[in-house]
Amino acid sequence: MTIFLYKKQEKRRKKVKRIVSLILMLAMLCTLFAGCNKATVAGEKTEAQKTVKVVDSRGVEVEVNYPAKKIVCLLNSGLNDLYMLGAKDQVIAIDQWTYTNESAYGFASQIDERVKNKTLPAIDKNIEDIVGMNPDVVVIWAGQEEDIKVLEDKGIKVVGIQADNFEDVYTKLDILGKISGKEDRAAEIAKYSKEQLKKVSDKVAKIDASKKLSSLFVWGPTKLDLAGNNSTGDSIIEMAGGKNAADAVGEEHFVAKMEDVVTWNPDSLIMWNLKDLDPQSYYDDEQWANIKATENKQVFELPNAFYCDLWTIKYVYSVEFLAKSLYPETFSDLDIEKSKNEMLKFLYGVDFK
């Protein structure tokens, strides 16, 4: 009887032991399962879409996915900034002008195979196409207020850009660097440009104030479409060591009267790169015959809209070109062609043809 009771108790103990073991095993599995769930949640938090906030030229704070992998860029200067930043593959659509302007297309096609093959969409004002691409952000001129409103009403993030002076040029580069995740490259480009400008300013500082030449900056399309003191044209004249003869005019672009030009009688004229106007146009015009700039053959045209671009960091080359033109002796050691090629290589990593 005692043996029978012992065996029964032993069986009961083993059964309890098995049940306890089973409970412990289930508890371990639950813990492991819970641990797996926690790892997934942590992973989701780690991989959650980051964003970055920027204040655009409108003064509007825009929150954009970071880095923006799908950028629609509808201004050519912005596209050039993105190319310089190394964000080419993040651009999914561009402006039509990049294709229709022969010079812009010629250079962009050497940077971007998609432009060369015309496979990168140019969509400009086709709002439905833009919305259909589901971009992270659209970069557009700040003045295109109606287009911006339509896009924002459809839930598209828009960064409005305006570049009226060289401070704006750096701000634009900084904004595009932030949204593309290329902040370090943006800082590198800004540093490079300022170092190049310092080389010019150091020499300009040694020019006697009484020997500084007066100049007018010609925007075109006519001979009298000039730059006032609130303009990039005025800025490059000053940076190159000149004095804007029209500095009393507070407009970025104005149309002067010939009698004003006679009164100013500038030592030189600086022309934006224009299709239907060149230095010879002034030399052949009798109205300009007695102006010092034409008498002394001191009319200079910026040689190319791409590498003299006043709306990107490439404005540095325009300053160098003008400084060399106005003061050839002071800048005798400046090899303007070499400087241009080194700048383009640094900015784009391309040896342009």
C-alpha positions as CSV (number, residue, x, y, z in Angstrom):
1,M,0.0,0.0,0.0
2,T,2.8,2.4,0.9
3,I,4.5,1.6,-2.4
4,F,1.3,2.3,-4.3
5,L,0.8,5.7,-2.6
6,Y,4.5,6.6,-3.2
7,K,4.2,5.8,-6.9
8,K,0.9,7.8,-7.1
9,Q,2.5,10.8,-5.5
10,E,5.6,10.5,-7.7
11,K,3.3,10.5,-10.8
12,R,1.6,13.6,-9.5
13,R,4.9,15.4,-8.8
14,K,6.1,14.6,-12.4
15,K,2.8,15.9,-13.8
16,V,3.1,19.1,-11.8
17,K,6.7,19.4,-12.9
18,R,5.7,19.0,-16.5
19,I,2.9,21.6,-16.2
20,V,5.4,24.0,-14.5
21,S,7.9,23.4,-17.2
22,L,5.2,24.1,-19.8
23,I,4.2,27.3,-18.1
24,L,7.8,28.4,-17.9
25,M,8.3,27.6,-21.6
26,L,5.2,29.6,-22.6
27,A,6.4,32.5,-20.5
28,M,9.8,32.5,-22.2
29,L,8.1,32.4,-25.6
30,C,5.9,35.3,-24.7
31,T,8.9,37.2,-23.5
32,L,10.7,36.5,-26.7
33,F,7.7,37.4,-28.8
34,A,7.3,40.6,-26.9
35,G,11.0,41.3,-27.3
36,C,10.7,40.8,-31.1
37,N,7.8,43.2,-31.2
38,K,9.8,45.8,-29.3
39,A,12.7,45.4,-31.8
40,T,10.3,46.0,-34.7
41,V,8.9,49.1,-33.1
42,A,12.4,50.4,-32.3
43,G,13.3,49.7,-35.9
44,E,10.3,51.6,-37.2
45,K,11.2,54.6,-35.1
46,T,14.8,54.5,-36.3
47,E,13.7,54.2,-39.9
48,A,10.9,56.8,-39.6
49,Q,11.0,59.5,-42.2
50,K,13.1,62.4,-41.0
51,T,12.3,66.0,-41.9
52,V,14.1,69.3,-42.1
53,K,12.6,72.8,-41.8
54,V,13.8,75.7,-44.0
55,V,12.7,79.3,-44.3
56,D,12.4,80.1,-48.0
57,S,12.6,83.5,-49.7
58,R,9.0,84.2,-49.0
59,G,9.8,84.0,-45.3
60,V,7.7,80.8,-45.1
61,E,8.9,77.9,-43.0
62,V,8.6,74.7,-45.0
63,E,9.1,71.2,-43.5
64,V,10.5,68.8,-46.1
65,N,11.3,65.0,-46.0
66,Y,15.1,64.7,-45.3
67,P,16.9,64.2,-47.4
68,A,14.5,65.1,-50.2
69,K,14.9,62.2,-52.7
70,K,12.3,63.5,-55.2
71,I,13.0,67.2,-56.1
72,V,11.2,69.0,-58.8
73,C,13.4,72.1,-59.6
74,L,11.7,74.7,-61.8
75,L,14.5,77.3,-61.9
76,N,17.8,76.8,-63.7
77,S,20.0,78.4,-61.1
78,G,18.5,76.0,-58.5
79,L,19.2,73.1,-60.8
80,N,22.8,74.2,-61.1
81,D,23.1,74.4,-57.3
82,L,21.8,70.9,-57.0
83,Y,24.3,69.7,-59.6
84,M,27.1,71.4,-57.7
85,L,25.9,69.9,-54.5
86,G,26.1,66.4,-56.0
87,A,22.3,65.9,-55.7
88,K,21.8,65.2,-59.4
89,D,20.0,61.9,-58.9
90,Q,17.6,63.5,-56.5
91,V,16.1,65.7,-59.2
92,I,13.1,64.2,-60.9
93,A,11.9,67.1,-63.1
94,I,13.2,70.5,-64.3
95,D,12.2,73.7,-66.1
96,Q,11.7,73.8,-69.9
97,W,14.2,76.7,-70.3
98,T,17.1,74.3,-69.5
99,Y,16.2,72.5,-72.7
100,T,15.2,75.4,-74.9
101,N,18.2,77.7,-74.1
102,E,21.1,76.5,-76.3
103,S,23.8,77.4,-73.8
104,A,22.0,76.0,-70.7
105,Y,21.3,72.8,-72.5
106,G,24.8,72.4,-73.9
107,F,26.3,72.6,-70.4
108,A,23.6,70.7,-68.5
109,S,23.8,67.8,-71.0
110,Q,27.5,67.4,-70.1
111,I,26.5,67.1,-66.4
112,D,23.4,65.0,-66.6
113,E,22.9,62.2,-69.1
114,R,19.1,62.5,-68.7
115,V,19.2,66.0,-69.9
116,K,21.4,65.0,-72.8
117,N,18.9,62.3,-73.8
118,K,16.0,64.5,-72.9
119,T,14.5,61.9,-70.6
120,L,14.4,64.2,-67.5
121,P,10.9,65.6,-67.6
122,A,10.5,69.4,-68.1
123,I,7.1,70.2,-66.6
124,D,7.1,73.9,-65.7
125,K,3.4,74.9,-65.2
126,N,1.8,71.5,-65.7
127,I,0.5,71.3,-62.2
128,E,-1.2,67.9,-62.6
129,D,2.0,66.3,-63.8
130,I,3.9,67.8,-60.8
131,V,1.3,66.4,-58.4
132,G,1.3,63.1,-60.1
133,M,5.1,62.7,-59.5
134,N,4.4,63.0,-55.7
135,P,7.6,65.0,-55.1
136,D,9.1,65.6,-51.7
137,V,9.5,69.3,-52.7
138,V,9.1,71.7,-55.6
139,V,11.7,74.4,-55.9
140,I,10.3,77.4,-57.8
141,W,10.7,81.2,-58.1
142,A,9.1,82.9,-55.2
143,G,7.3,85.3,-57.5
144,Q,5.2,82.5,-59.0
145,E,2.6,83.1,-56.3
146,E,-0.4,81.6,-58.2
147,D,1.5,78.4,-59.1
148,I,2.7,78.1,-55.5
149,K,-0.8,78.4,-54.1
150,V,-2.2,75.8,-56.5
151,L,0.6,73.4,-55.5
152,E,0.3,74.0,-51.8
153,D,-3.5,73.6,-52.0
154,K,-2.9,70.1,-53.4
155,G,-0.6,69.3,-50.5
156,I,2.7,69.7,-52.3
157,K,5.7,71.1,-50.3
158,V,7.0,74.2,-52.1
159,V,10.2,76.2,-51.5
160,G,10.1,79.6,-53.1
161,I,13.4,81.1,-54.1
162,Q,14.4,84.7,-55.0
163,A,18.0,85.8,-55.7
164,D,18.3,89.6,-56.0
165,N,21.8,89.9,-54.6
166,F,24.8,87.7,-53.7
167,E,23.6,87.2,-50.1
168,D,20.5,85.6,-51.6
169,V,22.8,83.4,-53.7
170,Y,24.4,82.0,-50.5
171,T,21.0,81.6,-48.9
172,K,19.7,79.7,-51.9
173,L,22.7,77.3,-51.8
174,D,22.2,76.8,-48.0
175,I,18.5,76.0,-48.4
176,L,19.1,73.5,-51.2
177,G,22.0,72.0,-49.3
178,K,19.7,71.4,-46.3
179,I,16.8,69.8,-48.2
180,S,19.0,67.6,-50.3
181,G,21.1,66.5,-47.3
182,K,24.3,68.0,-48.8
183,E,25.0,70.6,-46.1
184,D,28.7,69.9,-45.9
185,R,29.1,70.3,-49.6
186,A,27.2,73.6,-49.5
187,A,29.6,74.9,-46.8
188,E,32.6,73.7,-48.9
189,I,31.3,75.6,-52.0
190,A,30.6,78.8,-49.9
191,K,34.1,78.6,-48.4
192,Y,35.7,78.2,-51.8
193,S,33.9,81.1,-53.3
194,K,34.8,83.4,-50.5
195,E,38.4,82.5,-50.7
196,Q,38.4,83.3,-54.4
197,L,36.8,86.6,-53.8
198,K,39.3,87.5,-51.1
199,K,42.1,87.1,-53.6
200,V,40.4,89.8,-55.7
201,S,39.5,92.1,-52.7
202,D,43.1,92.0,-51.4
203,K,44.3,93.5,-54.7
204,V,41.4,95.9,-55.0
205,A,42.2,97.3,-51.5
206,K,45.5,98.5,-52.9
207,I,44.0,100.6,-55.7
208,D,43.9,104.3,-54.8
209,A,40.3,105.6,-54.5
210,S,41.0,108.4,-57.0
211,K,42.0,105.8,-59.6
212,K,39.0,103.6,-59.3
213,L,37.0,103.6,-62.6
214,S,33.3,104.4,-62.9
215,S,31.1,102.0,-64.7
216,L,27.6,101.1,-65.8
217,F,26.2,97.6,-65.9
218,V,24.0,96.9,-68.9
219,W,21.2,94.3,-68.4
220,G,19.8,94.8,-71.9
221,P,17.9,94.2,-74.1
222,T,18.6,97.9,-75.0
223,K,21.7,99.9,-74.5
224,L,20.0,101.9,-71.8
225,D,18.7,99.0,-69.7
226,L,21.0,99.4,-66.7
227,A,21.5,98.3,-63.1
228,G,20.9,100.6,-60.1
229,N,22.5,100.2,-56.7
230,N,20.2,97.4,-55.5
231,S,21.4,94.8,-57.9
232,T,23.9,92.1,-58.6
233,G,25.3,94.3,-61.4
234,D,26.1,97.0,-58.9
235,S,27.7,94.4,-56.6
236,I,30.1,92.9,-59.2
237,I,31.3,96.4,-60.2
238,E,32.1,97.2,-56.6
239,M,33.7,93.8,-55.9
240,A,35.9,94.3,-59.0
241,G,37.1,97.7,-57.7
242,G,34.9,99.9,-59.8
243,K,32.2,102.5,-58.9
244,N,28.6,102.3,-60.3
245,A,28.0,105.5,-62.1
246,A,24.3,104.9,-61.5
247,D,24.6,104.2,-57.8
248,A,22.0,107.0,-57.0
249,V,19.3,104.9,-58.7
250,G,17.7,102.6,-56.2
251,E,16.3,100.1,-58.7
252,E,17.7,96.7,-59.6
253,H,16.9,97.3,-63.4
254,F,15.9,100.6,-64.9
255,V,15.9,102.3,-68.3
256,A,18.1,105.4,-68.3
257,K,17.9,108.5,-70.5
258,M,20.8,109.3,-72.8
259,E,21.2,112.6,-71.1
260,D,21.8,110.8,-67.8
261,V,24.6,108.7,-69.4
262,V,26.2,111.9,-70.8
263,T,26.1,113.4,-67.3
264,W,27.6,110.2,-65.7
265,N,30.1,109.8,-68.5
266,P,31.3,106.4,-67.2
267,D,34.9,105.1,-67.7
268,S,33.6,101.7,-68.7
269,L,30.5,99.7,-69.5
270,I,29.9,96.1,-68.4
271,M,27.4,94.1,-70.4
272,W,25.4,91.0,-69.4
273,N,25.8,88.3,-72.0
274,L,23.3,89.4,-74.6
275,K,22.0,87.9,-77.9
276,D,21.4,91.1,-79.8
277,L,23.8,93.5,-78.3
278,D,27.6,93.5,-78.0
279,P,30.4,96.1,-77.4
280,Q,30.6,97.0,-81.1
281,S,26.9,98.1,-80.9
282,Y,28.1,100.9,-78.6
283,Y,31.2,101.8,-80.7
284,D,29.0,102.1,-83.8
285,D,26.4,104.3,-82.1
286,E,27.0,108.0,-82.6
287,Q,25.0,108.9,-79.5
288,W,27.7,107.2,-77.4
289,A,30.7,108.5,-79.4
290,N,31.7,111.0,-76.8
291,I,31.3,108.8,-73.7
292,K,34.6,107.9,-72.2
293,A,33.8,104.1,-72.2
294,T,33.3,104.0,-75.9
295,E,36.1,106.6,-76.7
296,N,38.6,104.4,-74.9
297,K,37.2,101.0,-76.1
298,Q,36.3,100.1,-72.5
299,V,33.1,98.2,-73.1
300,F,33.2,94.6,-71.8
301,E,30.7,91.8,-72.2
302,L,30.5,88.9,-69.8
303,P,31.6,86.0,-72.0
304,N,29.0,83.3,-71.2
305,A,25.8,83.2,-69.3
306,F,26.6,79.7,-67.8
307,Y,30.0,80.4,-66.2
308,C,29.2,84.0,-65.5
309,D,25.9,83.1,-63.8
310,L,25.1,85.9,-61.4
311,W,22.4,83.8,-59.6
312,T,24.8,81.1,-58.5
313,I,28.3,81.0,-56.9
314,K,29.7,81.3,-60.4
315,Y,29.3,85.0,-60.1
316,V,32.8,84.8,-58.6
317,Y,34.2,84.4,-62.2
318,S,32.3,87.5,-63.3
319,V,34.0,89.5,-60.6
320,E,37.4,88.1,-61.7
321,F,36.7,88.8,-65.3
322,L,35.6,92.4,-64.6
323,A,38.6,93.1,-62.3
324,K,41.0,91.8,-65.0
325,S,39.2,93.9,-67.6
326,L,39.2,97.2,-65.6
327,Y,42.7,96.8,-64.0
328,P,44.8,94.6,-66.3
329,E,48.1,95.6,-64.7
330,T,46.9,95.0,-61.1
331,F,45.6,91.6,-62.1
332,S,48.3,90.7,-64.5
333,D,49.0,87.4,-62.7
334,L,45.3,86.3,-62.9
335,D,45.0,83.7,-65.6
336,I,41.3,84.1,-66.3
337,E,40.9,81.0,-68.4
338,K,42.7,78.8,-65.9
339,S,40.6,80.3,-63.1
340,K,37.4,79.5,-65.0
341,N,38.3,75.9,-65.7
342,E,39.4,75.3,-62.1
343,M,36.1,76.8,-60.8
344,L,34.0,74.6,-63.1
345,K,35.9,71.5,-62.2
346,F,35.6,72.2,-58.5
347,L,31.9,72.9,-58.8
348,Y,30.7,70.2,-61.2
349,G,33.6,67.7,-61.4
350,V,33.3,68.0,-65.2
351,D,35.8,69.0,-67.9
352,F,33.5,71.0,-70.1
353,K,34.0,71.0,-73.9
